[in-house]
Amino acid sequence: MTNLISAAGVDECRFRYNMPTLTFDDLKKRVAEHVKLAVGAEDFDITSAKLEEVKGTWSVDVEYKKPKAMFADTAYLVVDATTGEVKEFRKGM
C-alpha cells in the first residue's frame, strides 16, 4: 500500500523542518526598506502581519505617511518567510 501526501503537506513539511523563518523583527526591517524604496516613506506602522506557514510567506498590512503628507496611506505586502524577498506589493489596499 502506498501513502500519498498532498502537495500542500509536502510543502508544509519542507517549510517547517528545513527552512529558517524570518522573525517579526527581521520582517519589520525588510518592510521598512521596501516601503522607503517604493513610496519614499520612513514613518510606518504594521497594522497586521500573518505568517502563512504552508505558503512560506508573511502577509503584511502597512499604514505609512509620506513626509509633508496630510493623510496616511496603506499598502499590502507578501514577503517570502525564508529569504525576505518581497513577492507582492500593493499600494492603497
PyMOL commands that set and color helices and strands:
alter all, ss='L'
color gray80, all
select helices_A, chain A and resi 7-18+24-39
alter helices_A, ss='H'
color red, helices_A
select strands_A, chain A and resi 43-52+57-65+73-80+86-91
alter strands_A, ss='S'
color yellow, strands_A
deselect
rebuild
show_as cartoon
